[in-house]
Amino acid sequence: MTTARFTPVVTADDQAALARMASDIWHEYWPAIIGEAQTDYMVSHFQSLQAIQTDMADNGYEYWFVEDADGTALGYTGGHAEAETNRFFISKIYLAAHARGKHLCSQTIRFYDELCCERGLSTMYLTVNKHNELGVRAYQGNGFRVIECVVTDIGDGFVMDDYIMERPVSA
């Protein structure tokens, strides 16, 4: 098992590296699930350098590189606290192909659980594509349950067909 560490994305160089990683991971994983055209659209609108910078500057998002003990980036994660609902929205947990199956998702959920405990938040939630069987299983295995099914129009004829899943923060 690989032990993960979580390094904050802080600088403009970090943000650029994150955007490159996001494009690589998305183009490797998502076309089989949502098609190449929607993958391209979602990368440009939600995973690009501009989207990351806007999320961080205007929307309170925090991002971290998921790394191994040697500092090699294996993926990334991000989200933001919602003070009005006392929840943390886990917007992203994306791992490179060679890093999947090494319990990194579970370690990322534990990272968020600790973060939420430190911040006094009661619940974590996320969205996951209904056809992303690997993701759905990973989240269910970490105590998340489906609370809603949503279809969201994201423009240009594309939709996100997702489950909203949540779990309480550990006591």
Disulfide bonds with the S-S distance in Angstrom:
none
